Structure formats: structure tokens, C-alpha cells
Amino acid sequence: MPCYTYVMSGAISQRELRNDSGRIMRALIEGETFVITRNGEPIGELTPLRRHRFVRTEAAVELFRTAAPVAYDRFRHDLDQIADQDVAPRA
């Protein structure tokens, strides 16, 4: 799936929703959420139904900022214990 990058405000007008629906739908696919306004007043929220497939870099960095360090050798050992390293294709 292609990655679309848009600089969009979290709030969009009713007119913008009508006129730019394709662009807004692509942004929804990317996980954007919008507040719909009419005459400058918020009237609803447009959110994606699926879970986010794409995580923004800033969110990932913040999420792992306080994570424990990874012991590479132990991690590699654990992966080798559960992952099939056979190069033969599966049937």
C-alpha cells in the first residue's frame, strides 16, 4: 500500500470534506482523524475504522523512549529457538 503524506489540519470544513473527499479518504487510510466543522463550529469526528498500519516516527520514538535495553545475544538466541531458519521453500 502506498504511503501518502499530507499536511492537513485536524479540523476540516464541511465544504472541504465534500470537495477533497479523495484526499481525505487517503489520509484516513494513513490513520488521520478529523474534526468536521460547519461555520467554524465542530459538528463531528471522522476516524478510520481499521487499526493503524502506519505508525508515525515521532509516535514510535516516544513509545520506545522508556523501553528497556535489548540484550542482542539473548534476543538472537530466543529468535533462533522459535524461528525456522530452513532456506527450503514451504509447500
Secondary structure, 3 states (H helix, E strand, C coil): CCCCCCCCCCEEEHHHHHHCHHHHHHHHHCCCCEEEEECCEEEEEECCCCCCCCCCHHHHHHHHCCCCCCCHHHHHHHHHHHCCCCCCCCC
